[in-house]
Amino acid sequence: MPIKFPFTKNKKHTSSQPLGLDFNHLPEHVAIIMDGNGRWAKNRGMPRIAGHKEGMSVVKKVVRHASDIGVKVLTLYAFSTENWKRPKNEVDFLMKLPVDFLNTYLPELIEKNVQVQTIGDFGVLPQHTQKAVNEAIERTKDNDGLILNFALNYGSRFEMVNAVKQIALRVNQGELNPEEINEDLFSSELYTKDLIEPDLLIRTSGEQRLSNFLLWQLAYAEFWFTEVYWPDFDEGLFEKALYDYQNRKRRYGGV
């Protein structure tokens, strides 16, 4: 029997009516494009960085909720390879956010048995960002609850090109025959090689595109879009996305 779980009441964005959310049929891997921080701040006459700061508080809420209800993997698009084009003060602030987040929230992540991971070209990030994230990865590596996977300096095209280079190198060295190249082999060269593929993609702010995020991995994921900016996203909307996912039929090309 589906378990009815009451939504957080929010007159603007969520329904106060209970949903029949089945906690035995949750998506195992949820990926989120956390979009709209800057526009949220602009609409309030605030600097863009204020939106990013508010958005980080939403990350805490969603991570807690995903962990509590039993989602296995949560991948958050925190910083893309294209985000370097933003103003320097905004980039600097974004590079400091993981430090602030992990410095304050790491004890709770450990208590909740959450394992922190990252995907992306991590080595070019500022040292203070790398240090904070590496400490979180090390201190949570033995946890076996929710995997909290931050996409930092991540770009899917770069990831796939790099995978092709690695495979080409193995072929050139005689370690691999071209006829042996298949989807599984290609997937094994991606950042996400040790993760299950996402079942559900959530994107906030009304945009309906992938923005170079997990292009290979999202091949059969369900997409869920909301016009709500990320700082206004909450546990109720997260559950609404899960509920809608549960009411779709995933055919994987079949009938």
Secondary structure, 3 states (H helix, E strand, C coil): CCCCECCCCECCCECCCCECCCCCCCCCEEEEECCCHHHHHHHCCCCHHHHHHHHHHHHHHHHHHHHHHCCCEEEEEEEEHHHHHCCHHHHHHHHHHHHHHHHHHHHHHHHCCCEEEEECCHHHCCHHHHHHHHHHHHHHCCCCCCEEEEEEEECHHHHHHHHHHHHHHHHHCCCCCHHHCCHHHHHCCCCCCCCCCCCEEEECCCCCCCCCCCCCCCCCCEEEECCCCHHHCCHHHHHHHHHHHHCCCCCCCCC
